[in-house]
């Protein structure tokens, strides 16, 4: 049997099919069915989904409020520490002035 005879016999017996397009159409139909089922489920449970969304939004607001509170507390504590350092520095400076005045000749004049 020659090569040409083999090719002729294969081409006569093998019929071209559109299996890829048939499979794609079937897949598209299945996906469409899943989407329809999902949308009908969402429509049936829209109140529950809205409640879940409201709870999630409330939790996110609470979480953001806690983060803002923590940031404001850190800023307050930092400013409080700066004020304490500044006050301590001023007191040390006043003590140094008083000590310098006591050790100077001017203190003996009074």
Secondary structure as GFF3:
##gff-version 3
##sequence-region A 1 110
A	DSSP	alpha_helix	3	13	.	.	.	ID=ss1
A	DSSP	alpha_helix	19	44	.	.	.	ID=ss2
A	DSSP	alpha_helix	46	102	.	.	.	ID=ss3
A	DSSP	alpha_helix	106	109	.	.	.	ID=ss4
###
